[in-house]
Amino acid sequence: MKTNIEKLFSFEGKVIIITGAAGAIGSAAGHLFASLGAHVVISDLNEEGAKKVAEEITKESGVEALGVKTNATVESELVELVEITLKKFGKISGLINNVGWGANTPIWGSDTDKMVKSYLLNTVGAYNLTKLCMPHLEKESNASVVFSGSMVGVTPSPEFIEYSTAKAGLMNMVRSMAAVSGPKVRFNTVLIGSVDNGESTLAAGYTPEMLKALADMFVMKRRGNPVEIAYGMMFLMSDAAQWITGIDLRIDGGGSYKSKMPGKD
Ligand SMILES: NC(=O)c1ccc[n+]([C@@H]2O[C@H](COP(=O)([O-])OP(=O)(O)OC[C@H]3O[C@@H](n4cnc5c(N)ncnc54)[C@H](O)[C@@H]3O)[C@@H](O)[C@H]2O)c1
């Protein structure tokens, strides 16, 4: 069988909603999918940022992108996002639930309000938007939903107790969605390691010195670039991944390795 690689990774005619897409990873994904032919809907709480990214994408790719202000934690705004997308482009072929953030909170420093807010932002918003998109995704061929997970949702992460708990919940939610949605719609998570997103990580409680030390801990000796995560999202959404659903794709520069023979390495 001869494989047409270009065709496998073409997104021509597809319409993909990306949340948190004024940020580092979401905007990189927007640029990438548009360069492969997709109409992308750049949704973000930051209206100015969303519109700016959509304009840049349209100019760069020649494929029309749309910037929409959405608060991913407010259900009525998610309803509007779906309506605006359908009105503009007529269908929804894919969704990237990318919104998320978490501050440094020591393990006994959280409370009900902080825990619930983090759960709303990192997990519940993704559930609500996916539910709203499902009737439209089910009409498309090789429809796919990708979620931005985090390595902190897999390994013990007591420094980010709200965020890591919410991201752990997200992963299992995605597996449940995948289990009952085949063969029509595929669901996968990208498990993200530390990626350079400028001010955002600093606002979460890191200093530049801590980030340098963190980068040195990784097998690949650096933090990731946003587009390196977008490449994984692109693979999971592509026709090359038509038999892949319910997985967690780890993209984290190899993570940090500790010898099982301390003192001998
Ligand atoms: N950068 C990393 O190191 C890293 C590591 C692991 C996981 N992740 C995950 O990847 C995803 C993207 O991260 P990033 O690094 O691009 O972050 P970022 O901070 O650069 O972008 C996040 C975007 O989300 C938007 N946003 C915040 N609250 C919102 C809300 N209520 N509704 C809609 N939009 C909202 C922000 O305006 C921002 O544009 C997140 O889910 C994050 O948790 C990132």
The ligand as an SDF file (V2000), in Angstrom:
LIG
                    3D

 44 48  0  0  0  0  0  0  0  0999 V2000
    3.1360   25.5080   29.5470 N   0  0  0  0  0  0  0  0  0  0  0  0
    3.3350   24.4390   30.3040 C   0  0  0  0  0  0  0  0  0  0  0  0
    4.4280   24.2290   30.8510 O   0  0  0  0  0  0  0  0  0  0  0  0
    2.2540   23.4280   30.5090 C   0  0  0  0  0  0  0  0  0  0  0  0
    2.5780   22.2180   31.1390 C   0  0  0  0  0  0  0  0  0  0  0  0
    1.5800   21.2790   31.3250 C   0  0  0  0  0  0  0  0  0  0  0  0
    0.2930   21.5230   30.8730 C   0  0  0  0  0  0  0  0  0  0  0  0
    0.0100   22.7030   30.2560 N   0  0  0  0  0  0  0  0  0  0  0  0
   -1.3840   22.9270   29.8420 C   0  0  0  0  0  0  0  0  0  0  0  0
   -1.4290   23.3280   28.4860 O   0  0  0  0  0  0  0  0  0  0  0  0
   -2.5140   24.2250   28.2930 C   0  0  0  0  0  0  0  0  0  0  0  0
   -2.0430   25.5080   27.6210 C   0  0  0  0  0  0  0  0  0  0  0  0
   -1.0100   26.0580   28.3940 O   0  0  0  0  0  0  0  0  0  0  0  0
   -0.1530   27.3290   27.9270 P   0  0  0  0  0  0  0  0  0  0  0  0
    1.2180   27.0900   28.4330 O   0  0  0  0  0  0  0  0  0  0  0  0
   -0.3670   27.6100   26.4910 O   0  0  0  0  0  0  0  0  0  0  0  0
   -0.8410   28.4410   28.8220 O   0  0  0  0  0  0  0  0  0  0  0  0
   -0.9990   30.0160   28.5980 P   0  0  0  0  0  0  0  0  0  0  0  0
   -1.1090   30.5620   29.9700 O   0  0  0  0  0  0  0  0  0  0  0  0
    0.0610   30.5330   27.6850 O   0  0  0  0  0  0  0  0  0  0  0  0
   -2.4000   30.1290   27.8450 O   0  0  0  0  0  0  0  0  0  0  0  0
   -3.6150   29.8580   28.4900 C   0  0  0  0  0  0  0  0  0  0  0  0
   -4.6930   30.7100   27.8610 C   0  0  0  0  0  0  0  0  0  0  0  0
   -5.9290   30.4080   28.5170 O   0  0  0  0  0  0  0  0  0  0  0  0
   -6.6570   31.6090   28.6420 C   0  0  0  0  0  0  0  0  0  0  0  0
   -7.6350   31.4770   29.7180 N   0  0  0  0  0  0  0  0  0  0  0  0
   -7.4290   31.5260   31.0530 C   0  0  0  0  0  0  0  0  0  0  0  0
   -8.5860   31.3840   31.7080 N   0  0  0  0  0  0  0  0  0  0  0  0
   -9.5520   31.2200   30.7740 C   0  0  0  0  0  0  0  0  0  0  0  0
  -10.9410   31.0150   30.8190 C   0  0  0  0  0  0  0  0  0  0  0  0
  -11.6090   30.9720   31.9790 N   0  0  0  0  0  0  0  0  0  0  0  0
  -11.6080   30.8800   29.6540 N   0  0  0  0  0  0  0  0  0  0  0  0
  -10.9650   30.9450   28.4660 C   0  0  0  0  0  0  0  0  0  0  0  0
   -9.6490   31.1440   28.3670 N   0  0  0  0  0  0  0  0  0  0  0  0
   -8.9460   31.2750   29.4960 C   0  0  0  0  0  0  0  0  0  0  0  0
   -5.6260   32.6790   28.9230 C   0  0  0  0  0  0  0  0  0  0  0  0
   -6.1120   33.9670   28.5920 O   0  0  0  0  0  0  0  0  0  0  0  0
   -4.4690   32.2250   28.0340 C   0  0  0  0  0  0  0  0  0  0  0  0
   -4.5030   32.8610   26.7840 O   0  0  0  0  0  0  0  0  0  0  0  0
   -3.1430   24.4450   29.6740 C   0  0  0  0  0  0  0  0  0  0  0  0
   -4.2210   23.5390   29.8460 O   0  0  0  0  0  0  0  0  0  0  0  0
   -2.0370   24.0690   30.6210 C   0  0  0  0  0  0  0  0  0  0  0  0
   -2.5100   23.6420   31.8740 O   0  0  0  0  0  0  0  0  0  0  0  0
    0.9500   23.6630   30.0620 C   0  0  0  0  0  0  0  0  0  0  0  0
  1  2  1  0
  2  3  2  0
  2  4  1  0
  4  5  1  0
  4 44  2  0
  5  6  2  0
  6  7  1  0
  7  8  2  0
  8  9  1  0
  8 44  1  0
  9 10  1  0
  9 42  1  0
 10 11  1  0
 11 12  1  0
 11 40  1  0
 12 13  1  0
 13 14  1  0
 14 15  2  0
 14 16  1  0
 14 17  1  0
 17 18  1  0
 18 19  2  0
 18 20  1  0
 18 21  1  0
 21 22  1  0
 22 23  1  0
 23 24  1  0
 23 38  1  0
 24 25  1  0
 25 26  1  0
 25 36  1  0
 26 27  1  0
 26 35  1  0
 27 28  2  0
 28 29  1  0
 29 30  1  0
 29 35  2  0
 30 31  1  0
 30 32  2  0
 32 33  1  0
 33 34  2  0
 34 35  1  0
 36 37  1  0
 36 38  1  0
 38 39  1  0
 40 41  1  0
 40 42  1  0
 42 43  1  0
M  CHG  2   8   1  16  -1
M  END
$$$$
